[in-house]
Amino acid sequence: MKESDLYPPLKRFLESQNYEVKGEVQDCDVLAMRGDEPPVIVELKLTLNLEVLLQAVDRLTLTPKVYIGVPTKNRILNTQRKRILKLIRMLGLGLISINLNKKSSSVEILLDPGEYRPRKSKQRQERLLGEFAKRVGDPNLGGADRRKGIMTAYRQRTLSIASYLQNNGPTKASLIAQALDEPKARDILYQDVYGWFERVSRGVYDLSPRGRKEVPGWRVGSSGTNGKI
């Protein structure tokens, strides 16, 4: 498949909407005109990549109606559709899907260009700022692999409880809460998100075998921040 294979069905689609269409005008793959309306520019690519995004953004200096045209069978679009559409919308671009079926080709407008006005999520912002405020120190390297585990404020609180049990043995949740000034100690022990605790009797908890194995892998650094080793 060549990029030029996308042109005929796209041209037919635009002409059916009363556009006059011409290919390769100046640096534009496709230029379409209809009356006194702003011109429509379409950049054709076999896959969505940084190059076509940069090209399309450059075309916004010529017209606000800039689209990217790609084949319907597009791996990144099919696997990352929601995120791709969001990115293209943020850039003020449009997206066209071109189906090159041997029997009958078709064209679908997935997104029209327009000014992007992001909807801010107050709840997500509050969670973000809350995590920042509650986290002790700066325990993580920016860009680190999250799959290996990162230190969150919740993990820090859980480690504090685990360290207490490691040093003091089985203890009642109420005493741990009092000793550490941790009002959520009982909930943290009961929910046991990381599988580090086990209840040995009513209200009394100790480290689980998994906890004894994993907790030493986390340490408190000299600056008072926690980190993974």
Buried (B, 14 or more C-beta within 10 A) or exposed (E): EEBEBBBEBBBEBBEEEEBEBEBEBEEBBBBBBBEEEEBBBBBBBBEBEEEBBEBBBBBBEBBBBBBBBBBBBBEEBEEBEEEBBBBBBEBBBBBBBBEBEEEEBEBEEBBEBEEEEEEEEEEEEEEEEEEEEEBBBEBBEEEEEEEEBBBBBBBBBBBBBBBBBBEEEEBBBEBBBEEBEBEEBBEBBEEBEBEBBBBEEEBBBBBBEBBBEBBEEBBBEEEEBBBBE
